[in-house]
Each structure stands twice: as structure tokens, then as C-alpha cells.
């Protein structure tokens, strides 16, 4: 669905680009997810459940210059009911197929990772935790908004199926000893796709390093190498990924220096008509220190096994049933509030 939305021509003028139409082409999309979540943690005698409602609405804007370069951006009116407008950065797509992301560009290592299948739905136990063990391959994915990410065209360097990326961001938030934010960050990534018989194999990943604004931390805000592989044969897709490194965990309830972080993810997805079956697995461990200025020393671990069934009821409407089992350990002791089982039932309506 497309509609014309007026966009201030001053945006184009500020870029110093050739003239384009006074209105950019706009598309919009969104979804409403509504259902029930439940959990039964090792730390409670009885399981709990409750309603779950989320909504998203986003607008994409794009126009092509006389030179053939495509300029695109957009914004979220709301994302999972956060009641906040989130503008996107700017993307320039050139006639040779390469792209340049500007402002909130991200890191090349994460964008080049092969996609490892995982269960759909949204669940999880909500007990308070100080666990710093990673549960995803992108635990070090952090950068400042002022930066860029360059994506090569297909068949980079004359190698069929190869693409490459390079990114950098430059923070100037002011040094502090109280908070942790990303300063300068640099990343590179590659992705390679090949076909063997009836199987399409994708392997991708890279490296990121993001300096920390905090003057007392030992670790970088993020320093990690990640790689992932997926293989698709007909309706079946399987994948596995691995990441390792160190970081500063500022979101675990108590900021921590984290060393020896490692995580393995694996998953499989099978499509049978209107039904999609998926399973996922994550296993992470790390050593943390909740005082800035010291190496991580106490062991945390995290494991999750999840499964889901999606049924395409009709175009734009999907029903999902999911289940997960989690095991969280902090300093060698089970975190009972975040260990146990949880489930999820929802209807997802998209447009």
C-alpha cells in the first residue's frame, strides 16, 4: 500500500543533492500482537499468566535522484507500544548496488551475520537478575548515532556470492565515571552465499570494537567476534552461530565489567503449507565484576530451549503458540526467578 506524504524539500537541499520531486514516495506498515503469556519459575510456587498486547507502526520514505542514487529514510510512530516516535537514519543506495547508511547506521559485523532460525513469539521469565551471560550473538552490538555503515554491491572483489561491510561511529558524549556509553566504534563484516545441489549455504560475521566513555572501566563497551552459518534445503532451514569477547554490561540491573563472554546459538525451521515449525537454542557464559575498574571474575551462565508453531490463518493474520525452558545461574548459583518454563499464545495481525 502506497500513499503520498509531503516531505520538506529542505531535507534534500541540506544534503547538497540534485533536485527531486517535492514529495517523496511513502509506504507504511504495522502490526498488532495480542495474546497471553505465562510462566512458571523455579522461584515461585505457582505459575502466573497475563495479557500481552503490542503494536507497531512505521513509515518508509524514498526517492530516486536524477543521478540514479536512491535516498531513503523513515520513522516509527510506535514500536511495541512504546508510545515514542523513532526517526531512522538516512540510506543512500547507489546505481552499482552498494549502500551507505548514515546516522544510527549500526555495525557491519551484525548486519552480515547469517540468520540462525529461532522460535517465534515472545515469552520469558521476569525475575530480577544480575546475570551477564550473553544470550545472543550480538551482545557487543553498540555504537554512537553519529556514524556510517557501507555495504558493498554483490560479488564483492569479483567473488560470486560475497558481500562486505565497513562501519564506524564517533561519540563525543563526554567522559564520565558514573555511566557507560559507546564512544568511537569500528566494525567490519563479510557474508558469503553459495549453492551446493539443492542446498543454499550462507556464512557471515565479523568483528566489532566500541570504546567506552567511562573513565574507570577496564573493558571496551563492546569487543567481539561473531560468526553464523545457515543452510536451507527446500522447506527446511538450519543454522548455528558463535560469538566471543568482552563488554561492559550496563543493562543487567547493576553495571558490570564482563570478560570471557561466549555464546552458541542454534535453530531449525520447517515450513509445511501454512504451518511453520521452529526450534531455537542459546547457551552463554561469562565472568562479571559489578564494580567498574576490575576484570570479570565470577561465573554466570544462561541456557534457553524454545519451540513454536505458526499458522497462517489468512493473509496478514498469523496464530502462534510457543514454549521455552530457561536455566539461569549467577556466580555459580541458580537464579530461580529466571529459571523455569514459559509459554506464549498470540494472534499477529499485520498490514
Residue pairs with C-beta under 8 A, 6 or more apart in sequence:
1 27
1 28
1 351
2 25
2 26
2 27
3 26
3 27
3 28
4 23
4 25
4 26
5 23
5 24
5 26
5 59
5 61
6 22
6 23
7 22
7 23
7 24
7 26
7 61
9 22
12 19
12 20
12 71
15 71
15 90
17 65
17 69
17 71
18 65
18 66
18 67
19 66
20 63
20 64
20 65
20 66
20 71
21 63
24 61
24 62
24 63
24 71
25 61
25 62
25 63
26 59
26 60
26 61
26 62
27 59
27 60
27 62
28 57
28 58
28 59
28 60
29 57
29 58
29 60
29 350
29 351
30 55
30 56
30 57
30 58
30 350
30 351
31 55
31 56
31 348
31 349
31 350
31 351
32 53
32 54
32 55
32 348
32 349
33 52
33 53
33 54
33 55
33 122
33 346
33 347
33 348
33 349
34 51
34 52
34 53
34 54
34 346
34 347
35 51
35 52
35 320
35 344
35 345
35 346
35 347
36 49
36 50
36 51
36 52
36 344
36 345
36 346
37 49
37 50
37 52
37 122
37 123
37 342
37 343
37 344
38 47
38 48
38 49
38 50
38 342
38 343
38 344
39 47
39 48
39 49
39 123
39 124
39 125
39 126
39 340
39 341
39 342
39 343
40 46
40 47
40 48
40 340
40 341
40 342
41 125
41 127
41 336
41 337
41 338
41 339
41 340
42 334
42 336
42 337
42 339
42 340
43 127
43 336
43 337
43 339
43 340
44 337
52 122
52 344
52 346
53 81
54 80
54 81
54 122
55 78
55 80
55 81
56 76
56 78
56 79
56 80
57 76
57 77
57 78
58 74
58 75
58 76
58 77
58 79
59 74
59 75
59 77
60 72
60 73
60 74
61 72
61 73
61 74
62 70
62 71
62 72
62 73
63 70
63 71
63 72
64 70
64 71
65 71
67 95
68 94
68 95
69 92
69 93
69 94
69 95
70 91
70 92
70 93
71 90
71 91
71 92
72 90
72 91
72 93
73 87
73 88
73 89
73 90
73 91
74 87
74 88
75 85
75 86
75 87
75 88
76 84
76 85
76 86
76 88
77 85
78 84
78 85
79 86
88 104
89 101
89 102
89 103
89 104
89 105
89 145
90 101
90 102
90 103
91 99
91 100
91 101
91 102
92 99
92 100
92 102
93 99
94 100
96 153
97 153
97 154
98 150
98 151
98 152
98 153
99 150
99 151
100 148
100 149
100 150
100 151
101 148
101 149
101 150
101 151
101 167
102 147
102 148
103 145
103 146
103 147
104 145
105 143
105 147
105 148
105 149
105 167
105 169
106 141
106 143
106 149
106 167
107 141
107 142
107 143
107 149
107 167
107 185
107 187
107 189
107 208
107 210
108 149
108 150
108 151
108 164
108 165
108 166
108 167
108 187
108 188
108 189
108 206
108 208
109 141
109 165
109 187
109 188
109 189
109 205
109 206
109 207
109 208
109 224
109 225
109 226
110 137
110 138
110 141
110 187
110 189
110 208
110 226
111 149
111 151
111 165
111 189
112 163
112 164
112 165
112 189
112 190
112 191
112 204
112 205
112 206
113 137
113 138
113 189
113 191
113 204
113 205
113 206
113 226
113 227
113 228
113 241
114 191
114 202
114 203
114 204
114 205
114 228
114 229
114 230
114 239
114 241
115 202
115 228
115 230
115 239
116 137
116 228
116 230
116 239
116 240
116 241
116 265
116 266
116 267
116 280
117 230
117 237
117 238
117 239
117 267
117 268
117 269
117 278
117 279
117 280
118 265
118 267
118 278
118 280
118 306
119 267
119 278
119 279
119 280
119 306
119 307
119 308
119 322
119 324
120 276
120 278
120 308
120 310
120 320
120 322
121 306
121 308
121 320
121 321
121 322
121 344
121 346
122 322
122 344
122 346
123 306
123 322
123 323
123 324
123 342
123 343
123 344
124 324
124 326
124 342
125 326
125 337
125 338
125 339
125 340
125 342
126 337
126 338
127 335
127 336
127 337
127 338
128 253
128 337
129 252
129 253
129 328
129 330
129 335
129 337
129 338
130 252
130 253
130 254
130 256
130 288
130 290
130 300
130 330
131 252
131 300
131 301
131 302
131 328
131 329
131 330
131 335
131 338
132 249
132 252
132 256
132 258
132 261
132 286
132 288
132 296
132 300
133 261
133 263
133 284
133 285
133 286
133 300
133 301
133 302
133 328
133 329
134 243
134 261
134 262
134 263
134 284
134 286
134 302
135 263
135 282
135 284
135 302
135 304
136 263
136 265
136 282
137 226
137 228
137 241
137 242
137 243
137 263
137 265
138 226
138 243
139 222
139 224
139 243
139 245
139 247
139 261
139 263
139 284
140 208
140 210
140 222
140 223
140 224
140 226
140 243
140 245
140 247
141 208
141 222
142 182
142 185
142 210
142 221
142 222
142 247
143 167
143 169
143 182
143 185
143 187
143 210
144 169
144 170
144 171
144 173
144 181
144 182
144 183
144 184
144 185
145 169
146 169
146 170
146 171
146 172
147 167
147 168
147 169
147 170
147 185
148 167
148 168
148 169
149 165
149 166
149 167
149 187
150 165
150 166
150 167
151 163
151 164
151 165
152 163
152 164
152 165
153 163
154 161
154 163
155 161
155 162
156 162
156 163
156 164
157 164
159 192
161 192
161 193
161 194
162 190
162 191
162 192
163 190
163 191
163 192
164 188
164 189
164 190
164 191
165 187
165 188
165 189
165 190
165 206
166 187
166 188
167 185
167 186
167 187
167 188
168 184
168 185
168 186
168 187
169 182
169 184
169 185
169 210
170 183
170 184
171 181
171 182
171 183
171 184
171 185
171 211
171 213
172 183
173 181
173 183
173 213
174 213
175 213
175 214
175 215
176 213
176 214
176 215
177 214
177 215
177 216
177 292
178 214
179 213
179 214
179 250
180 212
180 213
180 214
180 217
180 221
180 248
180 250
180 255
180 292
181 212
181 213
181 214
181 221
181 250
182 210
182 211
182 212
182 213
182 221
182 222
183 210
183 211
183 212
183 213
183 221
184 210
184 211
185 208
185 209
185 210
185 211
185 221
185 222
186 208
186 209
186 210
187 206
187 207
187 208
187 209
188 206
188 207
189 204
189 205
189 206
189 207
190 204
190 205
190 206
191 202
191 203
191 204
192 202
192 203
192 204
193 200
193 201
193 202
194 200
194 201
195 201
198 233
198 234
199 231
199 232
199 233
200 231
200 232
200 233
201 229
201 230
201 231
202 229
202 230
202 231
202 232
203 227
203 228
203 229
204 227
204 228
205 225
205 226
205 227
205 228
205 241
206 225
206 226
207 224
207 225
207 226
208 222
208 223
208 224
209 220
209 222
209 223
210 220
210 221
210 222
210 223
211 220
211 221
212 219
212 220
212 221
212 248
213 221
214 248
214 292
216 292
216 293
217 248
217 257
217 292
217 293
218 257
218 292
218 293
218 294
218 295
219 246
219 247
219 248
219 257
219 258
219 259
220 246
220 247
220 248
221 247
221 248
222 245
222 247
222 248
223 245
223 246
223 247
224 243
224 244
224 245
224 246
224 247
224 261
225 243
225 244
225 245
226 241
226 242
226 243
227 241
227 242
227 243
228 239
228 240
228 241
228 242
228 265
229 239
229 240
229 241
230 237
230 238
230 239
231 237
231 238
231 239
235 270
235 271
235 272
236 268
236 269
236 270
237 268
237 269
237 270
238 266
238 267
238 268
238 269
239 265
239 266
239 267
239 268
240 264
240 265
240 266
241 264
241 265
241 266
242 262
242 263
242 264
242 265
243 261
243 262
243 263
244 261
244 262
244 263
245 261
246 257
246 258
246 259
246 260
246 261
246 296
247 258
247 261
248 255
248 256
248 257
248 258
248 292
249 255
249 256
249 257
249 258
249 288
254 290
255 290
255 292
256 288
256 289
256 290
256 296
257 288
257 289
257 291
257 292
257 293
257 294
257 295
257 296
258 286
258 287
258 288
258 296
259 286
259 287
259 288
259 295
259 296
260 285
260 286
260 287
260 296
261 284
261 285
261 286
262 284
262 285
262 286
263 282
263 283
263 284
263 285
264 281
264 282
264 283
264 284
265 280
265 281
265 282
265 283
266 280
266 281
267 278
267 279
267 280
267 281
268 278
268 279
269 276
269 277
269 278
270 276
270 277
270 278
271 277
274 311
274 312
274 313
275 309
275 310
275 311
275 312
276 309
276 310
276 312
277 307
277 308
277 309
278 307
278 308
278 309
278 310
279 305
279 306
279 307
279 308
280 304
280 305
280 306
280 307
281 303
281 304
281 305
281 306
282 302
282 303
282 304
283 302
283 303
284 301
284 302
284 303
285 299
285 300
285 301
285 302
286 296
286 299
286 300
287 295
287 296
287 297
287 298
287 299
287 300
288 296
288 297
288 298
288 300
289 295
289 296
289 297
289 298
298 331
298 332
299 329
299 331
299 332
300 329
300 330
300 331
301 327
301 328
301 329
302 326
302 327
302 328
302 329
303 326
303 327
303 328
304 324
304 325
304 326
304 327
305 324
305 325
306 322
306 323
306 324
306 325
307 322
307 323
307 324
308 320
308 321
308 322
308 323
308 344
309 320
309 321
309 322
310 318
310 319
310 320
311 318
311 319
311 320
312 318
313 319
313 347
316 349
316 350
316 351
317 347
317 348
317 349
317 350
318 347
318 348
318 350
319 346
319 347
319 348
320 344
320 345
320 346
320 347
320 348
321 343
321 344
321 345
322 343
322 344
322 345
323 341
323 342
323 343
323 344
324 341
324 342
324 343
324 344
325 340
325 341
326 338
326 339
326 340
326 341
326 342
327 334
327 339
328 334
328 335
328 338
328 339
329 335
329 339
